[in-house]
Amino acid sequence: MLNNSIRRCRDNPVISINDVSPTTKQMQVIGIFNCGGAKLNGKTYLLCRIAEILKSPREGVLTVPIFDLHGQPSSMTFDLSDPKFDFSDNRVVVERKTGKIVSLTSFSTFRLAVSDDGVHFIIGETPCMPLNPILEEWGMEDPRVTPLEDQFYITYSSVSRHGVGVSLSSSNDFKSFKQIGMILPPANKDAVLFPEKINGKYYLLHRPSLGGGGIGNSNVWIADSSDLLHWGNHKPLFDCETGNEWESQKIGAGAPPIRIPQGWLVLYHGVDIQQRYSMGAIILDHDDPSIILSRSAHPILEPEMEYETSGFFSNTVFPCTAFLNGSDVVIYYGAADKSICRVDIPLKTF
Ligand code: MAN
C-alpha cells in the first residue's frame, strides 16, 4: 500500500544509467545504485556504486571485468547456455556441481555525484576511490559515509574470491581518499559507523553472513572500538526472526545512524523469501546503542514504483544514506540495483 506521508522525488530516478559514462570504451554500465552520502559546504555528495560488464563480442556471452592474481585488470567469460553454471540469480554465477559462487555478473566501483539542490547531480567520469586488487578482485560495493570528528569515513564491501568483507577509507574533501584497510573479514557486509563517539568509544553496526553452515541467520550485530581499526565486544543486536514476512530472510543496516530526539534512528533493509528488499527502521538508545527502543513492524518503504519493481535486481529498495532536513528525513536509495532515487519522509513517521 502506498503510504501518503512518504514523498518520493518527482524526478526519480535522480541518477540513472544514462547519466554515467563507462570507465573504458570496452565497458558498459548496467547500474548506478546503492550510494553513501554526505553534506559538505552546502552541497550533497553521493558516492555511488556503479556496476559494469565488458561489451561482449557476441550474444549469449557474459564477460565480467576482474583483477587477476597479480593485480592486473583481467576478465572472466561465461557462455550463458553452459549447463555447468546457474545464472538464475542475476547477480552471481553459481557452479551447479559445487553450489559455489564462482564470479559476480558485474564489476562495481564508486563514482562521485555532486549536487547543489539534492536532486540534480553531476557525476564524475572515472572511479573516485582507489581499489585494492587483491581484496577487491571482484569489486567494491555498497558504500556508507559517516561524518565523524573531522573526517568522512567510508565503510564498504570488498569482494573477491576470498569472500565479502568490510573495508574502511576516509576523506575530508571527497577529492582524495585514504585506504585504511579491511576492518571485518569475510563473511561480513552492511557495516555502518555511528557519527559520534558514545561514552568514549566508536560504535559500528555490521552484518555477519551466517546461515551457510546451517546455524544462525544473517542478522545485525553491534561492536565497539577505541581506534576505528580494532573492533570487539561483538553482540547480536536485532534479527530477522520477527514473524514479519517482509524481513524473514535477512536484514542489514542501511544508512549510518542519525541522532533524533528519541534516540539513534537506523534505517535498514529487510528481505523476504521472494528476495524482495524493503526498508524498515529501528531506534537505539542515545547512551547505550545496544538498547533497542522501538522497531517498525511494517516496512516504511517497499518496492512499488516501476523503477523499484523492475531493473537489474527487481523489487529492491536499498537505502544507504539518510539526512535530517527540518522535520523530514531525506533518504537516497538504490532502486532495483539500477538507479538512485530520493524519498523524503516526515520524522514523525518513525
Ligand atoms: C545484496 C547486495 C546489495 C544489493 C542487494 C540486492 O544485499 O549485494 O548490493 O543491492 O543484494 O541485489
Boltz pocket constraint, residues with backbone or C-beta under 6 A from the ligand:
constraints:
  - pocket:
      binder: B
      contacts: [[A, 34], [A, 91], [A, 141], [A, 142], [A, 277], [A, 313], [A, 316], [A, 318], [A, 334], [A, 337]]
      max_distance: 6.0
